[in-house]
Amino acid sequence: MAPYGPPPSAPSPRSLPRWLKRKVPKGDAEHFTSKLIDQLGLQTVCRHARCPNRMECYAQKTATFLILGEKCTRDCAFCGVRPGKPEPPEADEPRRLAEAAARLGLRHVVITCVTRDDLPDGGAEHFCRTIAAVRAATGATVEVLPSDFSGNPAAVDRLLAARPDVYNHNTETVPRLYRAVRGPKADYRWTLEMFRRVAARAPGIRTKTGLMLGLGETTAEVLDTLAELRPAGVEMLTLGQYLQPSPRQTPVARYVEPAEFDHLAALARSMGYRQVAAGPFVRSSYQAGEMVAGASIADPNEMQSGEDHSRDP
């Protein structure tokens, strides 16, 4: 496969290729999920990052919870979450999140966060309290998707002590684009070291990462990155299409065809990744419960019946 990169001019976000136009079901379950989240004063990355799968996931009574506030201390070029000075962590948030998980009947709970460079531990202790609350209220497995904790190994160790079932951290892109996409505080070498630390100190915890494609990377760069992440201890992998959340974020360099995702997924499996989800609509928590269970993963490229949300952000 030939390397790919940005065309002479970036494509218009409105000129979506046919494989990024799909129909997503809506119904009472979608409204139930949205209303419950609002009632309990919770945040979801589905909403704040303007995920294209939000209505589909809400209709299935699932969501990826966002803790530690709704403003991020970083302003990454790809992310739709608002930057700014966040409020102090809400002491009651773990209980409310656990209640939502119980009322939704979740069997696998995914918890992510805004980056909190303002907190000495990056929010690790709050993560631990949230994991404990979810386990007390449900029998669900727990997947955490924390920040890089500003390179603080003690914060990683504190989170590992809570024994999440899955430690997920998004690599997001290839090393060459790391600082441009993730900002000046991001460090690709620390990402690798963090996974090595998790694998060495808590081998029973599953590890997972995700990359976005279409930011200007080449196929060779993607494969080189995957070849470094696997021996660092990463077991599970998601590959998805980057979509510009708003005009403020970096534009899409290229829309990657489904066949290319399939090819990369096959190569990733040949490298030893145990579970791989790859496709235009795949995100870091896509079918997360199925991945943990080792179940087959549905084709994310299939068209679905229902209302057309192909223009949703």
C-alpha positions as CSV (number, residue, x, y, z in Angstrom):
1,M,0.0,0.0,0.0
2,A,1.4,3.4,-0.9
3,P,2.0,5.9,1.8
4,Y,-0.7,8.5,2.2
5,G,-0.6,12.1,3.3
6,P,-2.4,15.4,2.9
7,P,-3.6,16.3,-0.6
8,P,-2.6,19.7,-2.1
9,S,-5.5,21.2,-0.2
10,A,-7.4,19.8,2.7
11,P,-10.9,18.4,1.9
12,S,-13.9,20.3,3.0
13,P,-15.6,18.9,6.1
14,R,-18.8,18.9,4.1
15,S,-17.4,16.9,1.2
16,L,-17.7,13.6,3.1
17,P,-17.1,10.4,1.1
18,R,-19.9,7.9,0.8
19,W,-18.5,5.6,3.5
20,L,-18.8,8.4,6.1
21,K,-22.5,8.8,5.4
22,R,-24.6,6.4,7.5
23,K,-27.9,6.1,9.2
24,V,-28.0,5.8,13.0
25,P,-31.0,4.5,15.0
26,K,-32.9,6.9,17.3
27,G,-35.5,6.0,19.8
28,D,-36.6,6.1,23.4
29,A,-33.3,4.6,24.6
30,E,-31.3,7.5,23.2
31,H,-33.5,10.0,25.0
32,F,-33.4,8.0,28.2
33,T,-29.6,7.9,28.2
34,S,-29.3,11.6,27.4
35,K,-31.9,12.6,30.0
36,L,-30.3,10.4,32.7
37,I,-26.8,11.9,32.1
38,D,-28.3,15.4,32.4
39,Q,-30.3,14.5,35.5
40,L,-27.2,13.3,37.3
41,G,-25.1,16.2,36.2
42,L,-22.6,14.0,34.4
43,Q,-20.4,14.6,31.4
44,T,-19.6,12.3,28.5
45,V,-16.8,12.5,26.0
46,C,-19.4,11.4,23.4
47,R,-21.0,14.9,23.8
48,H,-17.9,17.1,24.5
49,A,-15.7,15.6,21.8
50,R,-18.6,15.6,19.3
51,C,-18.3,11.9,18.6
52,P,-20.1,10.8,15.4
53,N,-21.3,7.6,17.2
54,R,-23.0,9.4,20.1
55,M,-26.6,8.8,19.0
56,E,-25.9,5.2,18.2
57,C,-24.3,4.5,21.6
58,Y,-26.9,6.5,23.5
59,A,-29.6,4.4,21.7
60,Q,-27.8,1.3,23.0
61,K,-27.9,2.8,26.5
62,T,-24.1,3.2,26.7
63,A,-21.7,6.1,27.0
64,T,-18.1,7.0,27.8
65,F,-18.1,9.0,31.0
66,L,-15.9,12.1,31.2
67,I,-14.8,12.9,34.7
68,L,-12.8,15.8,36.4
69,G,-14.8,18.5,34.8
70,E,-15.7,19.7,31.3
71,K,-12.8,22.0,30.7
72,C,-9.3,20.8,29.8
73,T,-6.0,22.3,30.9
74,R,-4.6,21.6,27.4
75,D,-5.8,22.7,24.0
76,C,-5.0,19.8,21.7
77,A,-5.3,20.5,17.9
78,F,-7.6,17.6,17.3
79,C,-10.0,17.7,20.3
80,G,-13.4,19.2,20.7
81,V,-13.3,19.4,24.5
82,R,-13.2,23.0,25.6
83,P,-9.9,24.3,27.0
84,G,-9.8,26.5,30.1
85,K,-9.4,26.6,33.8
86,P,-11.4,23.7,35.2
87,E,-13.4,23.7,38.5
88,P,-12.1,21.6,41.4
89,P,-13.1,17.9,41.2
90,E,-16.6,17.2,42.4
91,A,-16.5,14.9,45.4
92,D,-19.9,13.4,44.6
93,E,-19.1,12.7,41.0
94,P,-18.0,9.1,41.6
95,R,-21.4,8.2,43.3
96,R,-23.4,9.9,40.5
97,L,-21.5,8.1,37.8
98,A,-21.9,4.8,39.5
99,E,-25.6,5.4,39.8
100,A,-25.8,6.1,36.0
101,A,-23.9,2.9,35.2
102,A,-26.3,0.9,37.4
103,R,-29.4,2.5,35.9
104,L,-28.1,1.9,32.4
105,G,-27.4,-1.7,33.2
106,L,-23.8,-1.4,31.9
107,R,-21.7,-4.5,32.1
108,H,-18.6,-2.6,31.0
109,V,-18.0,1.0,32.1
110,V,-15.5,3.2,30.3
111,I,-14.2,6.3,32.2
112,T,-12.1,9.0,30.6
113,C,-11.2,12.5,31.8
114,V,-10.1,15.9,30.8
115,T,-6.3,16.5,31.3
116,R,-5.8,18.1,34.7
117,D,-2.2,19.5,34.7
118,D,-3.4,21.7,37.6
119,L,-3.7,18.8,40.0
120,P,-0.6,17.3,41.6
121,D,-1.7,13.7,40.8
122,G,-3.5,14.6,37.5
123,G,-6.7,13.3,39.0
124,A,-5.5,9.8,39.7
125,E,-7.1,9.6,43.1
126,H,-10.4,10.8,41.7
127,F,-10.2,8.0,39.1
128,C,-9.7,5.5,41.9
129,R,-12.7,6.7,43.9
130,T,-14.8,6.5,40.7
131,I,-13.7,2.9,40.1
132,A,-14.5,1.9,43.6
133,A,-18.0,3.5,43.4
134,V,-18.8,1.7,40.1
135,R,-17.7,-1.6,41.5
136,A,-19.8,-1.1,44.6
137,A,-22.9,-0.3,42.6
138,T,-22.5,-2.7,39.7
139,G,-20.8,-6.0,38.7
140,A,-19.3,-4.3,35.6
141,T,-15.8,-4.4,34.4
142,V,-14.1,-1.0,34.3
143,E,-11.9,0.5,31.6
144,V,-10.0,3.7,32.3
145,L,-8.8,6.1,29.6
146,P,-6.7,8.6,31.6
147,S,-4.5,11.4,30.5
148,D,-0.7,11.1,30.4
149,F,-0.6,12.5,34.0
150,S,2.1,14.9,32.8
151,G,4.6,12.1,32.8
152,N,4.1,11.4,36.5
153,P,4.8,7.6,37.2
154,A,3.4,7.8,40.7
155,A,0.0,8.8,39.3
156,V,0.1,5.8,37.0
157,D,1.0,3.5,39.9
158,R,-1.9,5.0,42.0
159,L,-4.4,4.2,39.3
160,L,-3.0,0.7,38.8
161,A,-3.5,0.1,42.5
162,A,-7.3,0.4,41.9
163,R,-7.0,-2.5,39.5
164,P,-9.0,-1.4,36.5
165,D,-9.8,-4.2,34.1
166,V,-8.4,-2.2,31.1
167,Y,-5.9,0.6,31.0
168,N,-6.5,2.5,27.8
169,H,-4.4,5.5,26.7
170,N,-4.7,7.0,23.3
171,T,-1.4,7.4,21.4
172,E,-3.6,9.4,18.9
173,T,-1.0,9.8,16.1
174,V,2.5,8.9,14.9
175,P,5.7,10.4,16.6
176,R,6.4,12.9,13.8
177,L,3.0,14.6,14.3
178,Y,2.8,14.1,18.1
179,R,3.5,17.7,19.3
180,A,1.6,19.3,16.4
181,V,-1.5,17.2,17.2
182,R,-1.3,16.6,20.9
183,G,0.4,19.8,22.0
184,P,3.9,20.8,23.3
185,K,3.4,18.9,26.6
186,A,2.8,15.5,25.0
187,D,5.7,13.1,24.8
188,Y,5.6,10.0,22.7
189,R,8.5,8.4,24.6
190,W,6.4,8.7,27.8
191,T,3.5,7.0,26.1
192,L,5.7,4.0,25.4
193,E,7.2,4.1,28.9
194,M,3.7,4.3,30.5
195,F,2.6,1.1,28.7
196,R,5.8,-0.6,29.7
197,R,5.1,0.4,33.3
198,V,1.6,-0.9,33.2
199,A,2.7,-4.2,31.7
200,A,5.5,-4.7,34.2
201,R,3.7,-3.6,37.4
202,A,0.2,-4.9,36.7
203,P,0.4,-7.8,34.1
204,G,-3.2,-8.8,34.9
205,I,-4.6,-5.5,33.6
206,R,-5.4,-5.4,29.9
207,T,-3.8,-2.6,27.9
208,K,-5.2,-0.7,25.0
209,T,-4.5,2.2,22.7
210,G,-6.0,4.1,19.7
211,L,-4.8,6.1,16.8
212,M,-6.6,8.5,14.5
213,L,-5.8,8.3,10.8
214,G,-6.1,11.1,8.3
215,L,-3.9,13.7,10.0
216,G,-1.1,13.5,7.4
217,E,0.7,10.4,8.6
218,T,2.0,7.8,6.2
219,T,1.2,4.1,6.2
220,A,4.9,3.3,7.0
221,E,4.7,5.7,10.0
222,V,1.6,4.0,11.3
223,L,3.1,0.5,11.0
224,D,6.3,1.7,12.7
225,T,4.3,3.1,15.6
226,L,2.3,-0.1,16.0
227,A,5.6,-2.1,15.9
228,E,6.8,0.0,18.9
229,L,3.5,-0.1,20.9
230,R,3.1,-3.9,20.8
231,P,6.4,-4.8,22.5
232,A,5.7,-1.9,24.9
233,G,2.9,-4.1,26.2
234,V,-0.2,-2.9,24.3
235,E,-2.7,-5.7,23.6
236,M,-5.8,-4.1,22.1
237,L,-5.9,-1.5,19.4
238,T,-8.4,0.9,17.8
239,L,-7.9,2.7,14.5
240,G,-10.4,5.4,13.3
241,Q,-10.8,8.3,11.0
242,Y,-10.0,11.7,12.4
243,L,-13.0,14.1,11.9
244,Q,-12.6,17.8,12.5
245,P,-14.9,18.6,15.5
246,S,-15.2,22.2,14.6
247,P,-13.4,24.8,12.4
248,R,-11.1,25.6,15.3
249,Q,-9.4,22.2,15.2
250,T,-6.9,21.0,12.7
251,P,-8.4,20.1,9.3
252,V,-8.7,16.6,7.9
253,A,-5.7,15.8,5.7
254,R,-7.3,12.7,4.1
255,Y,-10.3,10.5,4.4
256,V,-9.0,6.9,4.6
257,E,-11.0,4.3,2.7
258,P,-12.4,1.3,4.6
259,A,-10.2,-1.1,2.7
260,E,-7.1,0.6,4.1
261,F,-8.5,0.2,7.6
262,D,-9.0,-3.5,6.9
263,H,-5.5,-3.8,5.6
264,L,-4.0,-2.1,8.6
265,A,-6.1,-4.2,11.0
266,A,-4.8,-7.4,9.4
267,L,-1.2,-6.2,9.7
268,A,-1.8,-5.2,13.3
269,R,-3.1,-8.7,14.1
270,S,-0.1,-10.2,12.5
271,M,2.1,-8.1,14.9
272,G,0.4,-9.8,17.8
273,Y,-2.4,-7.4,18.8
274,R,-5.1,-9.6,20.4
275,Q,-8.1,-7.5,19.6
276,V,-8.3,-4.9,16.8
277,A,-11.2,-2.6,15.8
278,A,-10.5,-0.5,12.7
279,G,-12.7,1.6,10.5
280,P,-13.8,5.1,9.8
281,F,-16.3,5.3,12.7
282,V,-14.1,3.4,15.3
283,R,-13.2,5.4,18.4
284,S,-11.2,4.5,21.4
285,S,-14.1,3.1,23.3
286,Y,-15.8,1.5,20.3
287,Q,-17.5,-1.8,21.3
288,A,-15.2,-1.7,24.4
289,G,-17.0,-4.4,26.2
290,E,-16.9,-6.8,23.3
291,M,-13.1,-6.2,23.0
292,V,-12.6,-7.1,26.6
293,A,-14.7,-10.2,26.4
294,G,-12.8,-11.3,23.3
295,A,-16.0,-11.4,21.3
296,S,-16.2,-10.7,17.6
297,I,-16.5,-7.0,16.7
298,A,-19.2,-5.8,14.4
299,D,-18.2,-4.2,11.1
300,P,-18.1,-0.4,11.9
301,N,-18.5,0.4,8.2
302,E,-21.9,-1.1,7.7
303,M,-24.8,1.3,7.1
304,Q,-27.5,1.2,9.8
305,S,-31.2,1.8,9.5
306,G,-32.8,4.8,11.1
307,E,-32.4,8.6,10.8
308,D,-29.5,9.9,8.8
309,H,-26.9,11.7,10.9
310,S,-24.1,11.8,8.3
311,R,-23.7,15.5,8.9
312,D,-23.5,15.4,12.7
313,P,-20.2,16.6,14.0
